[in-house]
Amino acid sequence: MDDFYTEQLIKKQADSKDTLKKAGLIVLTVLSVLLVFAIPVGIIFPVVMIVVDVLVFSNMNVEYEYVFVNGDLDIDKIMNKSRRKRMFSVDADQMELLAPVGAVELMQYKKVRTYDYTSGKNQAEIYALIASNKGELCKVLFEPNETIIEGFFVKAPRKVIRK
């Protein structure tokens, strides 16, 4: 069997929006604890805020897994290393273009709906995959390794632009 298989795990870095959410939740939790001294029945507020903090903080620990098997790419979101959700799936036949972000060939796809499954690191090599998904054209930003790029190139060489 000539199966072409590779998988890659990318950890998403916390951006400023995530940091702001965490800081806001911590401030609200501290305020709810202080509220207990003003309202004796207010003990429920800190308990609720701590539960909310735990749930939101655990969902901010995100990794993306790219699995490429014989021309099929699946992108899964893994939250807190325990829950997995399929975010995107595409076959090489549905793909219109795979190119590094900033390539001239991507200019015509500027207004297409974009999904970002990258780590958020500045020095990362980000590629854009243009594909038909559920009847509409979309752009998926991700950080494939050389094996994934080579796999798409083998399946659809005219649709892949390398760096």
C-alpha positions, 0 to 999 in steps of 0.5 A, spaced: 500 500 500 502 506 498 498 510 503 501 518 504 500 519 511 503 525 516 500 529 522 502 535 525 501 538 532 501 546 532 500 549 539 496 556 539 499 562 542 495 566 547 494 573 543 492 580 547 485 578 546 486 572 550 490 575 555 485 581 556 479 575 557 483 572 563 485 579 566 478 581 566 475 574 569 480 575 574 478 582 576 471 580 576 473 574 581 476 578 585 470 583 585 466 577 587 470 575 593 470 582 595 462 582 594 461 577 599 463 582 605 458 587 603 452 581 602 453 575 606 448 571 601 453 573 596 458 567 597 454 564 590 458 569 586 465 567 587 463 560 586 460 561 580 466 566 577 471 560 579 467 555 575 467 560 569 474 561 570 476 554 570 472 553 564 474 559 560 481 558 562 481 551 560 478 552 553 484 557 552 489 552 552 488 550 544 492 546 539 491 544 532 492 538 529 493 537 521 492 530 519 494 529 511 492 522 508 492 520 501 490 527 499 485 529 505 487 534 510 483 534 516 484 540 521 482 538 528 482 543 534 484 540 541 482 544 547 486 543 554 489 536 551 482 533 552 477 535 547 477 534 540 473 538 535 473 537 527 474 544 524 475 543 517 476 537 512 478 538 505 480 533 499 485 535 494 480 535 489 476 540 492 482 545 493 483 550 488 490 553 491 495 552 496 500 558 497 504 561 502 501 567 505 503 573 501 503 570 494 501 574 488 496 568 486 492 569 493 490 576 491 484 574 487 481 571 494 482 577 498 474 577 500 473 570 501 471 567 508 478 566 512 479 561 517 485 561 522 488 555 524 495 557 526 499 558 532 500 566 532 507 566 532 510 571 528 516 567 524 511 561 522 511 559 515 503 560 514 500 557 508 493 559 505 489 553 502 483 556 498 478 550 497 470 549 496 467 548 503 459 546 503 458 550 496 462 556 498 469 558 497 473 559 503 481 560 505 484 556 511 490 559 514 495 554 517 502 552 518 503 545 514 510 542 514 514 540 508 510 533 508 503 536 507 505 541 502 509 535 498 503 530 499 498 536 496 503 537 490 503 529 488 496 530 488 495 536 485 501 539 482 498 545 478 494 547 484 500 548 489 505 554 489 511 553 494 516 558 497 
